Amino acid sequence: MKLALNGSVMEASEAVISVYDHGFLYGIGLFETFRTYGGIPYLLDRHLKRLLEGCGQLGIPYEADQKRLAASIRELLSVNGLDDGYVRLTVSAGEAELGLPAGDYDRPSELLLVKPLPPPPPAGGKELRLLRTRRNTPEGHVRFKSLHYMNNIIAKRELLASGASAGAEGLMLSRDGDWVAEGIVSNLFFAEGGVVHTPSVATGILPGITRARVLELAREAGYETREGLYGWNRLLEADEIWLTNSIQELVPVKALTDEEGRTRPVGRAEPGAIAMRLLSIYKETTIIGRM
């Protein structure tokens, strides 16, 4: 596969990042993942806004040119033989002296990677399994999408060892309480009595771009939305549950499995009406974004 490092397209085997890069030494860097529709990256402006806000807090003087990035993404898709793809934009602090920084960084690195989109999730929905791994506390006042991803890796290893069904997602509780937080690579939603609920950012979750978009679309469609603190038992009573991320959009949950391996269906164990309506509206917005 070919990639783009600091604006230059090259074979992955040719790309070089210094061993003194503080992204490697200390995990000082951020990334965004999103997908394209018709070769156009969806909600790129929102992803860049979140990225730039994080870079500002970390002292990384990254300047994002949205038009340039969109053109680079189109080029990468083309040279890799892809019509659409999964895109990861990484900004690392860059090379600096060994030791914690005394000021801002001045040589950040920008890395663009693409790969084929994953197969669509099961039409009937996924299993959502409660994990013992807790969501760690955020790096700042809210969670960054940072290069320090160990909490998610440990959660993924637990999920793989649990005997969960293929394609299942793991659910972490908050560090400072028994509140449902988020999945390993997803934000959580549920509906109850026609009201759309999602855990508050106070639980330590990543404020997902797709999460925010789905909340907007739900309100525009006439649903009441609430962000709050919810326990596992609240999910057991939900009419329907779904997950969101920028690659797989909205994914219904058909079954819940607790820490002891006990599984029970969600609602009628089929995609719920609200999730399916919001998914349809979401897909419509991706088409409009290409017009």
Number of C-alpha atoms within 10 A of each C-alpha: 14 20 26 21 20 12 14 12 18 15 11 13 9 10 14 8 14 13 13 15 22 23 25 18 15 15 15 20 27 23 21 19 18 21 24 24 15 15 19 19 24 20 17 19 13 14 20 18 12 18 23 19 12 21 22 12 12 17 16 25 16 19 10 14 10 12 10 11 16 16 14 18 26 21 18 24 25 13 14 16 13 17 14 21 27 19 22 17 20 22 25 26 28 22 20 19 10 12 10 10 11 7 9 13 18 14 15 22 21 20 19 23 20 23 19 15 15 10 7 10 15 14 10 14 23 25 23 27 25 22 23 15 20 22 24 18 17 16 12 11 10 16 19 22 21 19 17 17 10 10 15 19 12 14 22 20 12 16 23 16 9 15 10 17 13 10 13 19 25 27 30 25 25 22 16 12 12 15 21 28 30 28 25 19 17 26 24 22 27 24 24 14 8 15 15 22 21 24 22 19 19 18 26 23 26 20 16 20 20 24 22 14 14 22 21 13 17 21 12 10 13 10 16 14 16 15 14 14 19 18 15 16 10 13 18 17 13 16 19 29 30 25 26 25 19 21 20 17 19 27 25 28 29 23 22 22 19 15 11 10 13 9 14 14 15 24 17 11 18 17 21 22 13 21 24 15 12 17 19 12 15 18 14 11 13 17 12 8 14 13 5
